[in-house]
Amino acid sequence: MSRLKDKVAFITGAASGIGLATAQRFAAEGAKVFGADLQESKDWGNIEKSASTSDFFTLDVTDEPAQNKIVDQITDQHGPIDIVVTAAGVAGGGFVHMMELAEWQRVIDINLTGTMLSAKACLKSMVENRSGSIITIASVEGLEGCEGGSSYNSSKGAVVLLTKNLACDYGRLGIRANAICPGFIQTPMFKAAIMEGMGEERAEPIKFQHKLNRWGKPEEIAGAALFFASEDSSFVTGVALPVDGGYVAGHQYGVAEMAGLV
Ligand SMILES: NC(=O)c1ccc[n+]([C@@H]2O[C@H](COP(=O)([O-])OP(=O)(O)OC[C@H]3O[C@@H](n4cnc5c(N)ncnc54)[C@H](O)[C@@H]3O)[C@@H](O)[C@H]2O)c1
């Protein structure tokens, strides 16, 4: 299990959910793992046990100087960033005619501008090193609209296109950029926004939009991140990969039931 042996990985949103699961998977695959998050991580101790080298930083990804300082510190001590995973993000949305500008701005700032700033901070050493893998965490809600999505879907749709642009701009320098578009994944964000925000009963039909008829797990997103981080994806760039149990595969209209297939 050393597909990322000695690779230097910077992961934002690393205290929780998808970022944490990715940090754990990368550590198990031999990477030197550096996590950053707004909140402290009570689980980082497990990563320290399994990673050859690791560190955790408190960071607001919208704070450009602070983020640059952390990334510069990592590169000074451990060499260029090989992999960045931008998992820091917040839930959001609401109906536009009731939306406060400040709330719209908050979601765009963290999800989109924060992603751009993380990529920017890491690109400095990636460009010098002529190598790197940028992995953004967008969403199925960045690929299609949904009721009440507004600021969240806009931020994630823009992350998808930002990622494709990074692939266009830096491919010739040996740097790849790919977006992961998770379906609904059982993380603290999911619990707060979906299970508690909507209520379990109202959320249940969303589960069945996933053609596998279940919610996703953070480890299943970490697996896709490992693919994009490793040499297995050496000819893959500019992709927005749904990891969503078939959520965006298409629509179901009850035809299979009519035909007696289910
Ligand atoms: N859980 C899902 O269903 C789902 C689906 C699609 C996409 N996503 C995306 O995956 C990413 C990870 O989400 P998650 O589900 O693991 O949620 P999570 O809440 O468990 O983790 C998100 C982490 O981001 C951190 N964060 C928030 N704002 C920050 C900031 N300004 N600076 C630094 N860190 C900040 C939080 O403290 C938290 O630890 C997010 O971008 C989210 O939009 C999640």
The ligand as a Gaussian input file, in Angstrom:
#p B3LYP/6-31G(d) Opt

LIG

0 1
 N      -21.212000      15.512000       2.137000
 C      -21.756000      15.628000       0.941000
 O      -22.855000      15.103000       0.682000
 C      -21.037000      16.404000      -0.134000
 C      -21.499000      16.259000      -1.446000
 C      -20.854000      16.939000      -2.457000
 C      -19.783000      17.759000      -2.176000
 N      -19.358000      17.889000      -0.891000
 C      -18.222000      18.766000      -0.650000
 O      -17.185000      18.058000      -0.042000
 C      -16.374000      18.950000       0.717000
 C      -16.197000      18.357000       2.106000
 O      -17.457000      18.350000       2.746000
 P      -17.863000      17.293000       3.865000
 O      -19.151000      16.712000       3.470000
 O      -16.709000      16.442000       4.195000
 O      -18.210000      18.313000       5.044000
 P      -17.592000      18.540000       6.487000
 O      -18.368000      19.644000       7.071000
 O      -17.507000      17.235000       7.201000
 O      -16.111000      19.039000       6.156000
 C      -15.856000      20.295000       5.613000
 C      -14.693000      20.887000       6.370000
 O      -14.390000      22.158000       5.762000
 C      -14.018000      23.023000       6.810000
 N      -14.159000      24.414000       6.420000
 C      -15.303000      25.116000       6.220000
 N      -15.026000      26.391000       5.914000
 C      -13.664000      26.498000       5.924000
 C      -12.773000      27.559000       5.702000
 N      -13.197000      28.793000       5.397000
 N      -11.450000      27.314000       5.786000
 C      -10.988000      26.075000       6.101000
 N      -11.787000      25.026000       6.340000
 C      -13.116000      25.238000       6.246000
 C      -14.935000      22.667000       7.967000
 O      -14.409000      23.119000       9.204000
 C      -14.989000      21.155000       7.848000
 O      -14.043000      20.524000       8.673000
 C      -17.110000      20.284000       0.722000
 O      -16.531000      21.132000      -0.242000
 C      -18.512000      19.899000       0.308000
 O      -19.180000      20.977000      -0.330000
 C      -19.962000      17.225000       0.138000

